[in-house]
Amino acid sequence: MPRPFPSLAANKKRPFTFLKSCLFSFVRSLRSILLTGGAGFIGSALARHLIHTEGLERLVVVDNLGSGGQRGNLIGPDQDPRFVFVEGDIHDPDLIPGLLRDHQITGLFNLAAHTNCGPSQSSTVDLAVANVLGTARVLDQCSAAGVPLLQCSTSKVYGTVPPPGRSVEINPLKPLAPDTACKASADLLCLAAAHDREQDVVITRCSDTYGPRQNARRMIPRWTQAAFLEQPLTIEGDGTQIRDWIHVDDHCRGMIAAFRRGHSGSVYLLGGQCERTDVGIARSILEILKKPSSLISLQEKTETDPSPTRRYAVDFSKAIAGLDWRPRERFRTSFPLVVNEIAGNLRGGTSD
């Protein structure tokens, strides 16, 4: 027998919390926002979007300026009198509670995270401390202060999906790397808090993001630099891995929409509807910079029974329907702008 939809009478012991759970996030205020991990690639882009959001009175950015965060990424927003930067670590037990109180924070966007990129690999313990314990601490502090939390995650927690399928929010989590496993663990803590103690938490899981100010060790900046210097663009495997790419501005607009209108305890996938193979991305970079395709260097693995091609793709129809969000940026026009900007910065650096 199907379970009936819960009525207000059935929830008479907690009518307020029942009604609150039925509301959309239009009750959430962007008046005073705390942004953790705000000096990184996505965080600094989000700071730019938030500072131009109507009704914002205060934007507090926290970052420990570790491997992914750079103070220079915030040049521009930091000139606004509503902007406050705090160099600090979310593991400091007094930092976040003090900021929540002193600035009367109405919402927290948690982008503080550590991921593996490039040749350097962090230990599983370091990743767990940064991504799982860090999120747990922020989660508890937001709960104690009654502040809504937006948790920024990744669609890679679902693992790969064969064509023509796409990952959807209710798919089982199958992370394929320690850093994404830690993100999945952090997400589960957030969902548990939303259901167990009715904490106001929304999670966004986004596909691969590109845009300005991305860490130089990431794939697109790293390959752009190699092409600019006419060095080999090293690709692991046969280059057929497929990723869905989204511009960082679309990613940021999606997070803001999820914070404003998302259901508490819900997950929203964000994607760019732009699937490209790794070798296809490398070729695009070479074409934009007018470099020879011979610079592509495939580091194929010798396997007698090669595994199927990895493909990451998402279905973001829930975000379209529930958040009134969809990607705006076109890869064909925005990707060359990003590559040329990276190359332009490299020219400026070599001309000194």
C-alpha positions in Angstrom: 0.0 0.0 0.0 1.5 3.4 -1.0 2.6 5.6 1.9 0.3 8.6 2.1 1.7 12.1 1.9 2.2 13.4 5.4 -0.5 15.8 6.5 -0.2 18.7 8.9 -2.4 16.8 11.3 0.0 13.9 11.3 2.8 16.4 12.2 0.8 18.3 14.9 3.7 17.8 17.4 6.0 19.8 15.1 3.8 21.8 12.7 6.3 24.6 12.3 9.2 22.3 11.3 6.9 20.4 8.9 5.8 23.7 7.2 9.4 24.9 7.1 10.4 21.7 5.3 7.8 22.4 2.6 9.1 25.9 1.8 11.5 26.7 -1.0 14.7 28.6 -0.3 13.1 32.0 -1.2 13.1 32.5 2.6 16.9 32.3 2.6 18.6 35.6 2.7 21.7 36.7 0.9 22.1 39.8 3.1 25.3 38.6 4.9 27.2 35.7 3.4 30.2 33.7 4.7 32.2 32.0 1.9 34.8 29.4 2.9 37.5 28.5 0.3 36.8 31.8 -1.4 40.3 32.5 -2.7 40.3 29.4 -4.9 39.3 29.1 -8.5 35.6 28.6 -8.1 35.4 30.4 -4.8 36.8 33.7 -6.2 34.4 33.5 -9.1 31.5 33.0 -6.6 32.7 36.0 -4.7 32.4 38.1 -7.8 28.8 36.9 -8.4 27.8 37.4 -4.8 29.2 40.9 -4.6 26.9 41.9 -7.4 23.9 40.2 -5.9 21.0 42.5 -5.1 20.5 42.9 -1.3 24.0 41.8 -0.3 25.3 43.9 2.6 28.3 41.9 3.7 30.5 39.2 2.1 33.1 37.5 4.4 35.6 35.3 2.6 37.7 32.8 4.5 40.7 31.0 3.1 43.9 29.5 4.5 45.7 30.4 1.2 47.0 26.9 0.8 47.8 25.2 -2.4 44.6 26.2 -4.2 43.9 29.6 -2.7 45.6 32.8 -3.8 44.9 36.3 -2.4 45.4 37.8 -5.9 42.3 35.9 -7.1 40.2 38.3 -5.1 41.5 41.5 -6.6 38.5 43.4 -7.7 35.9 42.2 -5.1 38.2 43.2 -2.3 37.8 46.8 -3.3 34.1 46.8 -2.4 33.5 48.2 1.1 31.1 45.3 1.8 33.9 42.7 1.3 35.9 41.3 4.3 38.8 38.8 3.8 39.9 36.6 6.7 43.0 34.4 6.3 42.2 31.4 8.5 41.5 27.7 8.7 38.0 26.2 9.1 39.6 23.8 11.6 40.1 26.6 14.0 37.2 26.0 16.5 36.7 29.6 17.2 37.0 31.1 13.7 33.7 30.3 12.0 31.4 30.7 15.1 33.0 34.2 15.7 32.4 35.3 12.1 28.8 33.9 12.1 28.1 36.0 15.2 30.0 39.2 14.5 28.7 39.6 11.0 25.2 38.3 11.6 25.7 35.8 8.8 22.5 34.7 7.0 24.1 32.0 4.8 27.3 30.0 4.4 28.7 28.7 1.2 31.2 25.9 1.9 33.8 25.6 -0.8 36.7 24.8 1.5 38.2 21.6 0.1 41.4 19.9 -0.9 41.6 17.9 -4.1 44.4 16.0 -5.9 45.5 17.7 -9.1 48.5 17.4 -11.3 51.5 15.2 -10.3 51.2 15.9 -6.6 49.0 13.6 -4.6 47.9 14.1 -1.0 47.5 11.3 1.4 44.1 9.8 2.1 44.4 11.0 5.7 45.1 14.6 4.6 42.2 14.5 2.2 39.8 13.2 4.9 40.9 15.8 7.4 40.4 18.6 4.9 37.2 17.5 3.3 35.4 15.3 5.8 36.3 16.7 9.2 36.4 20.2 7.9 32.9 19.9 6.5 31.7 18.2 9.7 33.0 21.2 11.8 31.3 23.8 9.6 28.1 21.7 9.5 27.9 21.6 13.3 28.8 25.3 13.6 26.0 26.3 11.2 23.6 24.1 13.1 24.4 25.7 16.4 24.0 29.2 14.9 20.9 28.3 12.8 22.6 29.4 9.6 21.7 27.8 6.2 24.5 25.9 4.5 25.3 25.4 0.8 27.7 22.5 0.3 29.6 22.6 -2.9 30.4 19.1 -4.1 31.2 17.3 -7.4 29.3 15.0 -9.8 32.3 12.6 -9.7 30.9 11.1 -6.5 28.7 9.0 -8.8 31.6 7.6 -10.8 31.4 7.0 -14.5 28.3 6.3 -16.6 28.1 4.5 -19.9 26.5 6.2 -22.9 23.8 7.3 -23.4 23.1 7.5 -19.7 23.6 10.4 -17.4 24.1 10.6 -13.6 21.0 11.8 -11.7 20.7 12.9 -8.1 19.4 9.6 -6.7 22.1 7.4 -8.3 24.2 5.4 -5.8 27.6 7.0 -5.0 30.6 5.3 -6.6 33.6 7.5 -6.2 36.7 6.3 -8.0 39.4 8.4 -6.2 40.2 9.2 -2.6 39.4 12.9 -3.0 36.0 12.2 -4.5 35.3 9.6 -1.8 36.0 12.2 0.8 33.6 14.6 -0.9 30.9 11.8 -0.9 31.5 11.3 2.8 31.1 15.0 3.5 27.9 15.0 1.4 26.5 12.2 3.4 27.1 14.0 6.7 25.2 17.0 5.3 22.3 14.9 4.2 22.2 13.1 7.6 22.1 16.4 9.4 19.3 17.6 7.2 17.2 14.5 7.9 18.2 13.8 11.5 18.1 17.3 13.0 16.3 19.1 10.2 19.3 21.3 9.5 18.9 23.6 6.5 21.5 22.2 4.1 21.5 22.1 0.3 24.1 20.3 -1.8 25.2 21.1 -5.4 27.2 18.6 -7.4 28.8 20.0 -10.5 30.6 18.6 -13.5 34.1 19.6 -14.6 34.5 23.4 -14.4 36.7 25.7 -16.6 37.3 29.4 -16.5 39.7 32.2 -15.5 42.0 32.0 -12.5 42.1 28.2 -12.4 45.0 26.5 -10.6 47.9 26.1 -13.0 48.2 22.4 -12.1 44.7 21.7 -13.5 44.3 20.1 -16.9 43.3 23.1 -19.0 45.8 25.6 -17.6 48.5 23.0 -17.6 48.0 22.0 -21.2 47.6 25.7 -22.3 51.0 26.5 -20.7 52.5 23.4 -22.4 51.1 24.5 -25.8 52.2 28.1 -25.3 55.8 26.8 -24.6 55.5 24.3 -27.4 56.0 21.4 -25.0 54.2 18.0 -25.1 50.6 17.9 -23.9 50.8 14.7 -21.8 47.5 12.8 -21.7 47.1 9.7 -19.5 45.6 6.8 -21.4 44.3 7.0 -24.9 42.6 10.4 -24.4 39.1 9.0 -24.9 37.9 9.8 -21.3 34.8 12.0 -21.6 33.9 14.8 -19.3 31.0 17.3 -19.2 32.4 20.8 -19.0 30.7 23.9 -17.5 31.9 27.5 -17.3 32.6 28.7 -13.8 30.1 31.5 -14.1 27.3 29.0 -14.8 28.5 27.0 -11.9 28.3 30.0 -9.6 24.9 31.0 -10.8 23.7 27.5 -10.1 25.0 27.5 -6.5 23.3 30.9 -5.8 20.1 29.6 -7.3 20.3 26.4 -5.1 20.9 28.4 -2.0 18.0 30.7 -2.7 15.4 28.2 -4.0 16.6 24.7 -3.2 14.8 22.3 -0.9 16.6 21.7 2.4 18.1 18.2 2.4 18.2 18.1 -1.5 21.0 17.6 -4.0 21.1 19.5 -7.3 23.3 18.5 -10.2 24.8 21.2 -12.4 26.2 20.6 -15.8 27.2 22.3 -19.0 25.8 19.8 -21.5 29.2 19.9 -23.2 30.8 16.5 -23.4 34.4 16.4 -24.7 37.1 13.8 -24.8 40.4 14.7 -23.1 42.2 14.5 -26.5 39.5 16.8 -27.9 40.2 19.4 -25.3 43.9 19.2 -26.1 43.2 19.6 -29.8 41.0 22.6 -29.1 43.8 24.3 -27.1 46.3 23.7 -29.9 43.9 25.0 -32.5 43.2 28.2 -30.5 46.9 28.9 -30.0 47.8 27.8 -33.6 50.2 25.1 -32.4 50.8 21.7 -34.1 48.7 18.6 -33.1 52.0 16.7 -32.9 52.4 18.2 -29.4 49.8 15.7 -28.1 51.6 12.9 -26.2 49.4 10.0 -25.2 50.7 7.9 -22.3 48.8 4.8 -23.0 48.7 2.0 -20.4 49.7 -1.5 -21.4 46.7 -3.7 -20.5 45.7 -7.0 -22.0 42.1 -6.3 -21.2 41.6 -2.5 -21.4 38.9 -1.1 -19.2 36.0 0.7 -20.9 36.3 4.5 -21.6 35.5 6.6 -18.5 32.6 9.0 -19.1 31.2 11.6 -16.7 27.9 13.1 -17.7 25.0 14.6 -15.6 21.3 15.1 -16.0 20.5 18.5 -14.5 16.8 18.7 -15.3 16.0 18.9 -11.6 17.9 22.2 -11.4 16.1 23.5 -14.5 12.7 22.6 -13.0 13.3 23.5 -9.4 15.8 26.3 -9.5 14.9 28.0 -12.8 18.6 27.6 -13.7 20.3 26.4 -16.9 23.9 27.0 -18.3 24.2 30.1 -20.4 27.8 30.0 -21.5 28.6 28.4 -24.9 31.8 26.4 -25.0 32.6 27.4 -28.5 32.8 31.0 -27.6 33.8 31.0 -23.9 36.6 28.3 -24.1 38.8 30.3 -26.5 38.5 33.3 -24.3 39.7 31.3 -21.3 42.6 29.8 -23.2 43.7 33.1 -24.7 43.5 34.8 -21.3 45.8 32.1 -19.8 48.2 32.5 -22.8 48.1 36.3 -22.4 49.0 36.0 -18.7 51.9 33.8 -19.7 53.1 36.3 -22.3 53.0 39.0 -19.6 55.0 36.8 -17.3 57.7 36.1 -19.9 58.1 39.7 -21.0 59.5 40.9 -17.7 
